[in-house]
Amino acid sequence: MNEEPTKRIAELLHERSTIDAEIARIMHRPMTSGHLGEWLAARVFDIELEPAATATAIDGRFRSGSLRGRTVNIKWHLKREGLLDMSESDLLDYYLVLTGPPSARMQSPSTG
């Protein structure tokens, strides 16, 4: 069995862990795509994020502009798959949805 691919994957995962730890240090939140999306959106759209990343239904409030003071739930999907989980909370005023490119259909290799 060729162990080179396994060794390379281990090296890449180590690098990824190092990068994720640095991103988490900058954001002051765990490194997940959801937290990173919220952090980026907060800077681009002038949103004050909730102090706790686990706040119910809302991620923050707009700080300026015509939406100042309004609540927002931020979603960042790395692939556009046509799905969005939504809340029925009365606390929520707006959704801000950021998506990547359309999802390419992938199939797992057959294991036969």
N, C-alpha and C positions, 0 to 999 in steps of 0.2 A: 504494500500500500504506500502510495506517495504521500508523505506527511507535509510536503512543502505548502500546499494550499491551506492546511490547518494552521501551520506556523504563521503564515502571512495574515490569515484572518485574526489570529491572536494579537499580532503586532498592530494591525489596524484598529482592533477594539481597544487596545491600550492607548493609542493615539486619540481615538474618539473620546475615551473617558477623560483624558487630560484636557481636551478642547471643551467638552461639556462642563467640566469643573470650572474652567476659566469663565465660560459664558454665565454659569450660575453665580459666580462671584460678582460679575458685573451687574447682573439683573437683580441680585438679592432674592432670588427665587429658584426653585429647582429647575434644572434644564429639561424642559419638555417642549414640544412644538407649540402646545397651547400657551404656556407661560411666555415663551419667546414671542409668539404672535401678539399677545397682549402688551408686552413690553415695547415692541416695535410700533404698534398702533398708537400707544400712548404718546410716543415721541413725535410721530408724524401728524397725528390728529389732535394734539394737545389735550390729552385725557389724563385725569388724575385717577390712578388705579386705586382700588380698595386696598386698605392696609393688609387684609388677610386674603390670600389667593383663593380661599374657600368660601367667600361671600356668596350668599344665595342669590341666584338669578342675574346679578350685575357684576361687571368687572371694574366699572369706574364711572366717572362723570366727566363730561366735556368741560374744559376750563374756560373756553373762549368761543367767540362767534355766535351765530344764531342758535346754536344748540347748548349754549352755556348752562350748566347746572343739570342738564338732562342726563339720565342714566343710559348706559350702553353695555351690551354683552358682546364681547369680541370673540370671533371664531376665526381660526386660521387653519385651513385645510391645505396640506401640501399638494394634493391632487384634487381637481374638480370632478366630483363623482355624482353631483346632483342631489346630495343628501344634506340635510341640516337639522340638527337636534335643536328644538326650540322650547322655550319656557312660556308658561301662561301666567307668570307672575305680574301682579299689578305694579310692582316696583320698577319694572323694565320699560324704558321708553323706546330704545332703538337697538338694532343689531348692526354690527359692523363686521362684514364677512370678507375675509381675504382668502383667495384661493390661488393655487398653482395651475398648471396646465391641465387640460382634460386627462382623465385617467386612461392609460393604455391597458387594455385587457391582457392580463398575464395568466398563463397556465403553468401549473407545476409540472415538471417533467414526469412522464409516466414511470411508475416503479414496477415494471413488469419483468 
